[in-house]
């Protein structure tokens, strides 16, 4: 039905109408005092959301741009980088590091698993010469729906002394991530996720320790240069013309989020994912991530039942119920479907999604207790 | 007056309401068939606007991002680059090339001047060993309002054999720029200029010759990688999550532009700039670029009259007449003000701007024949 589409992919995520309307205003000059005042508020609110005292840079780019911004400001050719890979986005860190000429070693696990803290500790303990300069990792792996035990992993990296570089694209604003308290060195995110605005902006915060390594970087990216961005942030400005309308939208979204309260937002995400997972199980489908302790509060990956394909489920959900869910990526294509419960999602949306999933499966001939999913969801929501 | 602000800066430029409303729609999935269809149209329309058969990449970035995208896909450490510098943006090419480890030589002229074709020819003729791999240049220099004789300069570079890399940020869609016919190798632009959409997107097209040099590039940027973008464009997709809403806006804006016709759009820009320049002279102010053959059709730089400051003119125009004009940049700050006639501007806007400039100067105590500017503008518009 026209204009009824509801996005349950891991991004873009739904955007509040107040944010869309803020974005639709005529652009204002990016060097005006009016825009500078908006930036001042926005930079402060981003610190709140990142739970950090570090400056948070706003890049006009996708999340991958912020990943490049992280590594291209740190790596010199030949530097040793350890990449903890639990899926496609963890592997993207490794690819970017390699493209910058780093010597990349991976610790890799099967899809659906998280990094084992003991394995990381063993590897870093063995690095007695401190050859490893940087460890890259993913907080919430968007391709599988696994959340790494970030606090624990960061503590191990901190003890070793390497600079930790964390992808928080689908975790910031959805899953607890305390940059300063946990001691994360570089943390990046993207706008079309927990931030409840359309894609086009990405964020990066770096610790003083990371900045020290940056100072040794011979050819930092000009466009993403941390030093230029830090100088601009502190002047409530940007080095180059920013995506003005998206920043106005971000300003509006962050105000809403502050009003809601971070703790409430994180609890809501946890409640929604828990309800969805319970519903999936009650329907009799298999979750990709069965271990609740590493299951994502932002993305839930589900195997289709025998005899029914992922494309069938996706197209029935889309055509008949106006819900868009994501396919698996690369090797997982057509093996799983992924449901996002990320950003601007209310309890009613979860019930609508579970009800629609039940209806789609019913239509596709899957045999199960109709209503079992919604029952389980309600029990976990109320 | 609230909601009455009119931007006459060199970007962001005014955006049509139909484009703002298209942008304000709920984001759609960037991997959906619906979005793929929008990309297919948009990529085709960009080729039309760039007057090229080359693929035109859409980057989520500012124009500076596209500049980095150009050079970081071409330069290896130590490569010789010749930068033709007629202002800040020409110099930005040199800075980015330097940041990538290139050996940069500049041909530089004073603010308000263009590159002399003979000087370029002499330098390139002297390069008998073909050491110069790349020549960077600016089509329309935003900081001064000078348009280089691009066709002529490109012909000289082509004869030498170096790859030409052109900043068309404030020229594409405003000033004639024929990529294929003139033989430009790399051409970049930005969304918040002649494209009539807000900032956040940048564009790049590269010739086969440029792609051959790209193939020798050891560490191309991952985020901006031409090869990844070319593959995606040809599949009506993007390598990473694009700024979906801005692309929907772009699609709408390009449809409007095609309907208007490129020739009519370019003529309108020429007529507006000519009328504005005539008005400025009739009021008795001095233009920075007195030579009509290199004066920009997109940006007009003006010296304030004796005894009246640039900040006074800018703030009076803004406060009393809701018109935003730009200050000079760097060394030119408070020396000139810059008026953009770029993108979504109609004849009435020119009369409003000239009338308001007259009124502001009158209020600030400048003595001149009231109405002389508007008279000259009308004579050039009608």
HADDOCK unambig.tbl for C-alpha pairs under 7 A between the chains (distance, minus, plus):
assign (segid A and resid 12 and name CA) (segid B and resid 27 and name CA) 6.66 0.50 0.50
assign (segid A and resid 12 and name CA) (segid B and resid 29 and name CA) 6.26 0.50 0.50
assign (segid A and resid 15 and name CA) (segid B and resid 26 and name CA) 6.57 0.50 0.50
assign (segid A and resid 20 and name CA) (segid B and resid 24 and name CA) 5.12 0.50 0.50
assign (segid A and resid 21 and name CA) (segid B and resid 24 and name CA) 6.38 0.50 0.50
assign (segid A and resid 23 and name CA) (segid B and resid 24 and name CA) 6.68 0.50 0.50
assign (segid A and resid 24 and name CA) (segid B and resid 20 and name CA) 5.11 0.50 0.50
assign (segid A and resid 24 and name CA) (segid B and resid 21 and name CA) 6.37 0.50 0.50
assign (segid A and resid 24 and name CA) (segid B and resid 23 and name CA) 6.68 0.50 0.50
assign (segid A and resid 24 and name CA) (segid B and resid 24 and name CA) 5.32 0.50 0.50
assign (segid A and resid 26 and name CA) (segid B and resid 15 and name CA) 6.56 0.50 0.50
assign (segid A and resid 27 and name CA) (segid B and resid 12 and name CA) 6.67 0.50 0.50
assign (segid A and resid 27 and name CA) (segid B and resid 198 and name CA) 6.30 0.50 0.50
assign (segid A and resid 29 and name CA) (segid B and resid 12 and name CA) 6.26 0.50 0.50
assign (segid A and resid 60 and name CA) (segid B and resid 60 and name CA) 6.42 0.50 0.50
assign (segid A and resid 60 and name CA) (segid B and resid 61 and name CA) 4.79 0.50 0.50
assign (segid A and resid 60 and name CA) (segid B and resid 62 and name CA) 6.44 0.50 0.50
assign (segid A and resid 60 and name CA) (segid B and resid 200 and name CA) 6.12 0.50 0.50
assign (segid A and resid 61 and name CA) (segid B and resid 60 and name CA) 4.78 0.50 0.50
assign (segid A and resid 61 and name CA) (segid B and resid 61 and name CA) 5.04 0.50 0.50
assign (segid A and resid 62 and name CA) (segid B and resid 60 and name CA) 6.43 0.50 0.50
assign (segid A and resid 62 and name CA) (segid B and resid 240 and name CA) 6.87 0.50 0.50
assign (segid A and resid 62 and name CA) (segid B and resid 241 and name CA) 6.01 0.50 0.50
assign (segid A and resid 62 and name CA) (segid B and resid 242 and name CA) 6.48 0.50 0.50
assign (segid A and resid 64 and name CA) (segid B and resid 223 and name CA) 6.36 0.50 0.50
assign (segid A and resid 64 and name CA) (segid B and resid 240 and name CA) 6.89 0.50 0.50
assign (segid A and resid 65 and name CA) (segid B and resid 223 and name CA) 5.57 0.50 0.50
assign (segid A and resid 68 and name CA) (segid B and resid 223 and name CA) 6.46 0.50 0.50
assign (segid A and resid 96 and name CA) (segid B and resid 222 and name CA) 5.97 0.50 0.50
assign (segid A and resid 99 and name CA) (segid B and resid 219 and name CA) 5.67 0.50 0.50
assign (segid A and resid 99 and name CA) (segid B and resid 222 and name CA) 6.51 0.50 0.50
assign (segid A and resid 100 and name CA) (segid B and resid 219 and name CA) 5.99 0.50 0.50
assign (segid A and resid 198 and name CA) (segid B and resid 27 and name CA) 6.30 0.50 0.50
assign (segid A and resid 198 and name CA) (segid B and resid 243 and name CA) 6.96 0.50 0.50
assign (segid A and resid 198 and name CA) (segid B and resid 245 and name CA) 6.70 0.50 0.50
assign (segid A and resid 199 and name CA) (segid B and resid 242 and name CA) 6.45 0.50 0.50
assign (segid A and resid 199 and name CA) (segid B and resid 243 and name CA) 4.66 0.50 0.50
assign (segid A and resid 199 and name CA) (segid B and resid 244 and name CA) 6.30 0.50 0.50
assign (segid A and resid 200 and name CA) (segid B and resid 60 and name CA) 6.14 0.50 0.50
assign (segid A and resid 200 and name CA) (segid B and resid 200 and name CA) 6.81 0.50 0.50
assign (segid A and resid 200 and name CA) (segid B and resid 242 and name CA) 6.52 0.50 0.50
assign (segid A and resid 200 and name CA) (segid B and resid 243 and name CA) 4.33 0.50 0.50
assign (segid A and resid 219 and name CA) (segid B and resid 99 and name CA) 5.66 0.50 0.50
assign (segid A and resid 219 and name CA) (segid B and resid 100 and name CA) 5.97 0.50 0.50
assign (segid A and resid 222 and name CA) (segid B and resid 96 and name CA) 5.98 0.50 0.50
assign (segid A and resid 222 and name CA) (segid B and resid 99 and name CA) 6.52 0.50 0.50
assign (segid A and resid 223 and name CA) (segid B and resid 64 and name CA) 6.35 0.50 0.50
assign (segid A and resid 223 and name CA) (segid B and resid 65 and name CA) 5.56 0.50 0.50
assign (segid A and resid 223 and name CA) (segid B and resid 68 and name CA) 6.46 0.50 0.50
assign (segid A and resid 240 and name CA) (segid B and resid 62 and name CA) 6.85 0.50 0.50
assign (segid A and resid 240 and name CA) (segid B and resid 64 and name CA) 6.88 0.50 0.50
assign (segid A and resid 241 and name CA) (segid B and resid 62 and name CA) 6.01 0.50 0.50
assign (segid A and resid 242 and name CA) (segid B and resid 62 and name CA) 6.49 0.50 0.50
assign (segid A and resid 242 and name CA) (segid B and resid 199 and name CA) 6.44 0.50 0.50
assign (segid A and resid 242 and name CA) (segid B and resid 200 and name CA) 6.51 0.50 0.50
assign (segid A and resid 243 and name CA) (segid B and resid 198 and name CA) 6.95 0.50 0.50
assign (segid A and resid 243 and name CA) (segid B and resid 199 and name CA) 4.65 0.50 0.50
assign (segid A and resid 243 and name CA) (segid B and resid 200 and name CA) 4.31 0.50 0.50
assign (segid A and resid 244 and name CA) (segid B and resid 199 and name CA) 6.29 0.50 0.50
assign (segid A and resid 245 and name CA) (segid B and resid 198 and name CA) 6.70 0.50 0.50
